[in-house]
Amino acid sequence: MKIKTFFLVLASNMLVLAVLAFPAKCTTIQIDSGSTTGVSAFVADKDFSGGATINHGNTINISKVTNPAPSAVYQTARIGNFTYTIGGLTAGTDYVVRLHFCETYWTSSGKRTFNVSINGAQVLTNFDIFAAAGGQNIANIQQFTEPANSSGQMVITFTSVVNNALVSGIEILSTSTNSCAGNGSTINGPSGDYLFPCGNYKYQSNEWNSTAPQSAVMSTTGVGFTLNANFTASDFTHSQFAPKTYASIFWGCHWGNCTSTSLPIQLSSLVFANSSVSTTLPTGYNNDVAYDIWFNQTATTPGQPNGTELMIWISHQGSAQPLGSKKASGVSIDGSTWDVWEGIGGSTVHWIVVSYVQVNPTNSVNLDLTKFFQDAKNRGYVQSSWWLIDVEFGFEVWEGGQGLAVDDFAMSAK
């Protein structure tokens, strides 16, 4: 069990369309339209006929949608009148097609409209992104469930009405049950754990600074849990300033306890590292909502890693704040703005903890983690020769906790 004793509590003519990535779930196909190289899990543009390509560096507001694509996906696109014929599916089987839009050129509605059909059935008519999203540079999601045709294909046709239709990415998801979803069991603290059926993820109670009752119910629809705990200010057993628990799910190797993943991976060889998560966040507590990512100077370790601990706080409430002090403000990473904190963790063994705190907290993200790793490398916190060994997500709780939930967590790296 990890011991954490280091936190404090203080009183241009572009319409963007993308279909999003959900790493390590039932994803079937991911295409980065207009791209010759692809982005992370999205492959280079393929399976199209007609149209042309563009490449822009526009900044997109993705904060109003759940699970946005990696920001680079939105920077390339196929435009005009064109069709994607995507095969390899099961004839007659339903699939989810998620279409993501953002109007980055026009500044009023009615300037760009188009139609979209899937296997001959029109699903969008005179679609106006500006109107649907409520403004310029604001992402908008349109999702459809459609069966593959008799040839096992999804034929998606874009027809311009006013100015050019445009797509930046296409993803097709199976509607089958998530094979990683839990069984609804209750796991009791302080050291209880649960391996999700696919073998990639493990829940850990990790209640280390309190003897107050803690349990969690495993999700039956995704890789997630709902916390059952109600910590008070006087519940601590080690330090009044530290969180009582880090109830979480890990992917990789935690103190020598490994799940079935591609980790460890040396940073110099890392091609992509993508993660998505959605949460339910009751208010009125002192807690963070955070990734906890560990690096080691060698490929394996049976205990405490000897590299940097990198945290990504997507949200927090109450008076919780990261260890140490703020070193940078307003840093743009992966389409969002972050503050960067640095501190020293541990009581007898010490290590650097760098924390990225989202300036505009959210309850769900889809992150390209390599962009955080690169920023940490640029700041001297990690080295290319080190190994990524563990990615965790959960809640550090100082007070409260009842009902905090990870609805679904996904991680992939290569």
Helices and strands as residue ranges (DSSP letters): E 8-9, E 15-18, E 27-32, E 43-44, E 48-55, G 71-75, E 76-86, E 94-103, E 113-118, E 121-127, H 129-133, E 140-147, E 154-162, E 165-167, E 169-174, E 186-188, E 193-195, E 202-204, E 214-218, E 225-231, E 245-254, E 257-258, E 265-266, G 267-269, E 273-280, E 286-296, E 309-317, E 320-321, E 325-333, E 336-345, E 351-358, E 364-368, H 369-378, E 387-401, E 405-413
